[in-house]
Amino acid sequence: MSEIKVIATNRKAYHDYFLQDTQEAGIALTGTEIKSVRAGRVNLRDSYVQIRNGEAWLMNVHIAPYAAGSRENPDPRRDRKLLLHRREIARLQNAVQEKGFTIVPLRLYLKNNRAKVEIALARGKKLYDKREALAKKEAQRIMEQELKRRR
């Protein structure tokens, strides 16, 4: 059985996008980056996936420099290559080009001591969609409070 330890989640993506199809991808990291990931020093906010020259790249993810690393630590916001099969990359690229989706990372985790990222095809929400989602969440919270109080 594979043990999964979630390092970081992109909670903003759940708020800003309608998420369609999710899939898992590996990430190519350097030695000090994986140590920093294991320490939980990762921020996925405002990150996205871009496909260039038939390769998927994770953009704008902040992995803090490893404190015990040398002065040659890589740039915290450098582009990192995602490890996906060619067919998977082609399917994602078609969805982005034809249907107007974007690809966002949802969470970064360790699975069998390997860094993985869960990515999703996403379509942006309008402001009224966000308000509607917040209203539903608030109504659900109030209902649960009432039920708890009546017990």
Wavefront OBJ file of the C-alpha trace (Angstrom):
o trace
v 0.000 0.000 0.000
v 1.337 3.423 -0.916
v 1.709 5.931 1.890
v 0.733 9.496 0.955
v 1.886 12.516 2.952
v 0.305 15.763 1.730
v 2.823 18.620 1.802
v 0.848 21.540 0.320
v -2.621 22.175 -1.080
v -3.795 24.910 -3.411
v -6.994 25.946 -1.642
v -7.340 28.999 -3.870
v -7.743 26.753 -6.932
v -10.879 25.177 -5.443
v -12.301 28.667 -4.969
v -11.301 30.184 -8.332
v -11.929 27.295 -10.752
v -14.398 24.610 -11.755
v -12.188 21.518 -11.640
v -12.756 18.830 -14.256
v -10.209 16.056 -14.662
v -7.417 15.337 -12.166
v -4.272 13.311 -12.610
v -0.984 12.634 -10.865
v 2.406 13.735 -12.176
v 5.949 13.406 -10.891
v 8.217 16.434 -10.521
v 11.890 16.728 -11.456
v 13.565 18.311 -8.405
v 17.156 18.902 -7.327
v 18.617 17.417 -4.138
v 18.113 20.448 -1.920
v 14.615 21.054 -3.304
v 13.367 17.609 -2.282
v 14.767 18.193 1.217
v 12.858 21.454 1.407
v 9.698 19.717 0.139
v 10.039 17.052 2.841
v 10.303 19.886 5.388
v 6.974 21.235 4.047
v 8.306 24.555 2.771
v 6.193 24.747 -0.401
v 3.597 27.264 -1.619
v 1.289 26.409 -4.555
v -0.635 29.695 -4.598
v -0.837 31.344 -8.059
v 0.900 28.370 -9.677
v -0.058 26.777 -12.975
v 1.104 24.257 -15.559
v 2.304 25.271 -19.005
v 3.043 23.003 -21.952
v 6.096 23.992 -24.013
v 7.749 21.933 -26.764
v 5.830 18.794 -25.844
v 6.821 18.981 -22.157
v 4.736 19.996 -19.142
v 6.269 22.601 -16.808
v 5.150 23.570 -13.318
v 5.337 27.356 -13.108
v 5.440 29.818 -10.214
v 5.644 27.248 -7.385
v 7.678 28.524 -4.458
v 9.934 25.905 -2.853
v 11.938 27.689 -0.158
v 15.726 27.294 -0.279
v 16.983 24.509 1.957
v 18.580 26.115 5.024
v 21.454 23.633 5.282
v 22.100 23.739 1.523
v 25.041 25.446 -0.137
v 24.987 28.845 -1.760
v 24.165 27.112 -5.050
v 20.542 26.510 -4.037
v 18.294 26.831 -7.106
v 15.923 29.763 -7.579
v 12.821 29.204 -5.376
v 10.414 30.034 -8.233
v 12.196 28.266 -11.098
v 10.206 26.256 -13.655
v 10.095 22.559 -12.806
v 9.493 19.798 -15.321
v 6.515 17.500 -14.769
v 6.981 13.830 -15.507
v 4.056 12.708 -17.669
v 3.626 10.344 -20.603
v 3.528 11.872 -24.073
v -0.134 10.873 -24.552
v -1.128 12.526 -21.274
v 0.648 15.750 -22.259
v -1.053 15.713 -25.681
v -4.490 15.234 -24.082
v -3.891 18.140 -21.690
v -2.595 20.358 -24.491
v -5.673 19.653 -26.637
v -7.998 20.563 -23.776
v -6.150 23.818 -23.158
v -6.087 24.844 -26.842
v -9.540 23.749 -27.978
v -11.783 24.001 -24.941
v -10.275 26.946 -23.083
v -9.162 25.089 -19.973
v -6.127 25.864 -17.860
v -4.065 23.380 -15.866
v -3.615 24.043 -12.146
v -1.834 22.064 -9.431
v -4.143 21.085 -6.562
v -1.774 19.491 -4.079
v 1.809 18.399 -3.705
v 2.512 15.226 -1.762
v 5.030 12.476 -1.131
v 4.048 9.025 -2.345
v 6.534 6.254 -1.593
v 9.107 8.990 -0.855
v 8.699 10.526 -4.316
v 7.336 14.025 -4.851
v 4.097 14.023 -6.824
v 1.711 16.786 -7.793
v -2.000 16.389 -8.491
v -2.979 18.557 -11.456
v -6.438 19.321 -12.816
v -8.011 20.755 -15.920
v -9.851 23.834 -14.723
v -12.200 26.479 -16.067
v -12.269 29.870 -14.334
v -15.241 30.875 -12.209
v -16.981 34.189 -12.618
v -17.546 36.408 -9.594
v -21.206 35.387 -9.271
v -20.178 31.707 -9.261
v -17.805 32.384 -6.374
v -20.540 34.213 -4.446
v -22.938 31.346 -5.038
v -20.414 28.807 -3.752
v -19.784 30.897 -0.641
v -23.541 31.215 0.006
v -23.981 27.427 -0.262
v -21.076 26.817 2.098
v -22.488 29.311 4.616
v -25.981 27.746 4.445
v -24.490 24.282 4.985
v -22.518 25.523 7.991
v -25.620 27.105 9.560
v -27.640 23.886 9.037
v -24.940 21.804 10.708
v -24.833 24.210 13.656
v -28.621 23.987 14.092
v -28.549 20.199 13.976
v -25.730 20.100 16.505
v -27.579 22.465 18.845
v -30.832 20.435 18.709
v -29.174 17.171 19.713
l 1 2 3 4 5 6 7 8 9 10 11 12 13 14 15 16 17 18 19 20 21 22 23 24 25 26 27 28 29 30 31 32 33 34 35 36 37 38 39 40 41 42 43 44 45 46 47 48 49 50 51 52 53 54 55 56 57 58 59 60 61 62 63 64 65 66 67 68 69 70 71 72 73 74 75 76 77 78 79 80 81 82 83 84 85 86 87 88 89 90 91 92 93 94 95 96 97 98 99 100 101 102 103 104 105 106 107 108 109 110 111 112 113 114 115 116 117 118 119 120 121 122 123 124 125 126 127 128 129 130 131 132 133 134 135 136 137 138 139 140 141 142 143 144 145 146 147 148 149 150 151
